[in-house]
Amino acid sequence: MPASENIPVIAQAYVSDRAKKTLDLVEEFVEKECIPADTLFEKQLGTGEARWTAHPPILEELKAKARKLGLWNLFLPRNHYREGAGFTNLEYGLMAEYLGKSRVAPEATNCAAPDTGNMEVLARYGNEAQKRQWLTPLLEGTIRSAFLMTEPNVGSSDATNIQLSIKREGNQYVLNGQKWWSSGAGDPRCKLYLVMGKTDPTNPDPYRQQSVILVPSDTPGITVHRMLSVYGYDDAPHGHGHISFHNVRVPVENLVLGEGRGFEIIQGRLGPGRIHHAMRTIGAAERAIEWLIARINDDRKRTFGQPLSAHGVILEWLARSRMEIDAARLVVLNAAIKIDQGDARAALKEIAEAKVLVPQTALTVIDRAIQAYGAAGVCQDTPLANLWAQIRTLRIADGPDEVHLQQLAKRENRARRAEVIAKLEAQRKKAESLLVANGFSVPKSHL
Ligand SMILES: Cc1cc2nc3c(=O)[nH]c(=O)nc-3n(C[C@H](O)[C@H](O)[C@H](O)COP(=O)(O)OP(=O)(O)OC[C@H]3O[C@@H](n4cnc5c(N)ncnc54)[C@H](O)[C@@H]3O)c2cc1C
């Protein structure tokens, strides 16, 4: 069944005919071109140090094909940006699900993180000169970029802890400090760092101390010390860098939006980005379900005289996986619709729900598929082990689950406590008066 006929009923009314056509093209491009190319991409990367200088030719071939099909910069939502392909967050969300099934598909369509978030920052907050210099080549897919917020020496899930110093000296800013988990910094095409640091560390408002500044990756004083692994995977050529800044000088014009506006920028950047991650994660889980179905029907690998599909417990895994992923998809699409109807700020609750729920659900589904493969599931013969490792990081990247849960619960509690307590009290009083009016005594309760 084509993807456009598989759109959940509650989302159908919000999807244009043009988006439906594009969705079908995305599905075909991913299934027929990108997934088969994933293995070649890995081979073309080579081994050892070469993995950090290689640029697999298959990627450029796929980029050319994607552009011809109109599958380019699909992510920039039409109600906030004029630079993108003109889809809503919901429409792109449906497409991102398919992109999440393949390693190369997001970059082949110029929809890969962290460039997507960085392009949103430049499109939304950049001035004309910044857009000309950096947004144009990013939109063209000729360079890549990284977002540098997290630091090795502080608990970075609380971004007020960020220490990197950005001091003004004449017509320059001077940067000193360290960053790590700078995703994308390993790629030789990564030309731009968006760096968050402190321009005003003594400001009494802890949310006005930070700024974001554009730093060309070849600026003197920058040292990329190493690339960090993810459960043993190097994630080359993208990589996650540990980088230091020693008296790195950039012109004052490189500051984005203005001093003290860093928090505003990261909040604007992370909202829709989390939806993108969540939808790609749904796609990863769908891929795991496909591999699960393939294994349980593999007649060569029977156990106890039967294919796995004849074992009730395994069928239950399939049923649960189907239900859980279908439910998780609705949560993400709901968040996307909410962003489309207002903005990310109006959808904080829905975005947090998707950010926490979807990776946890997908991990359960992927884990079931791994289990169904036995030992084969943990090695390189299926995409499952790598999918699990990638998705596991989402429970930490963009802020750990605990932080989102805490904020979600605080908002829910603040918004509802007065109304709920008053309502329950009124119901109790009414119940008591009904009892008394009908000749019953009021039962004792410690509440
Ligand atoms: C694969 C990957 C890619 C990443 N890419 C980037 C990137 O491109 N750019 C970038 O800047 N960063 C990136 N990060 C870093 C990521 O944003 C941080 O790891 C994250 O914000 C958490 O910060 P921390 O690691 O310093 O953990 P800490 O702040 O030290 O937190 C550690 C743990 O403490 C617990 N915790 C924290 N706060 C609370 C709370 N309020 N209540 C209960 N428990 C709590 C959580 O369990 C949390 O996992 C990436 C991380 C990964 C794994």
The ligand as a Gaussian input file, in Angstrom:
#p B3LYP/6-31G(d) Opt

LIG

0 1
 C       24.701000      10.771000      20.255000
 C       24.681000      12.114000      20.911000
 C       24.719000      13.245000      20.120000
 C       24.742000      14.508000      20.716000
 N       24.865000      15.614000      19.918000
 C       25.026000      16.831000      20.488000
 C       25.303000      17.983000      19.678000
 O       25.336000      17.901000      18.442000
 N       25.543000      19.170000      20.293000
 C       25.515000      19.288000      21.661000
 O       25.728000      20.380000      22.164000
 N       25.266000      18.211000      22.454000
 C       25.035000      16.992000      21.898000
 N       24.816000      15.892000      22.691000
 C       24.868000      16.024000      24.138000
 C       23.519000      16.028000      24.826000
 O       22.766000      17.149000      24.464000
 C       23.815000      15.973000      26.345000
 O       24.440000      14.737000      26.588000
 C       22.551000      16.114000      27.175000
 O       22.060000      17.440000      27.120000
 C       22.812000      15.743000      28.642000
 O       23.874000      16.460000      29.167000
 P       25.055000      15.676000      29.928000
 O       25.560000      14.589000      29.048000
 O       26.041000      16.702000      30.371000
 O       24.369000      14.965000      31.140000
 P       24.162000      15.558000      32.651000
 O       23.610000      16.942000      32.580000
 O       25.423000      15.346000      33.401000
 O       23.044000      14.576000      33.175000
 C       23.310000      13.224000      33.508000
 C       22.039000      12.517000      33.890000
 O       21.491000      13.139000      35.027000
 C       20.101000      12.933000      35.077000
 N       19.417000      14.209000      35.256000
 C       19.752000      15.424000      34.782000
 N       18.848000      16.353000      35.141000
 C       17.893000      15.713000      35.866000
 C       16.690000      16.096000      36.501000
 N       16.240000      17.371000      36.452000
 N       15.972000      15.149000      37.156000
 C       16.377000      13.862000      37.206000
 N       17.511000      13.446000      36.595000
 C       18.258000      14.346000      35.932000
 C       19.696000      12.302000      33.752000
 O       19.494000      10.915000      33.920000
 C       20.916000      12.562000      32.884000
 O       21.051000      11.599000      31.852000
 C       24.725000      14.623000      22.125000
 C       24.653000      13.470000      22.919000
 C       24.630000      12.224000      22.322000
 C       24.602000      11.002000      23.194000

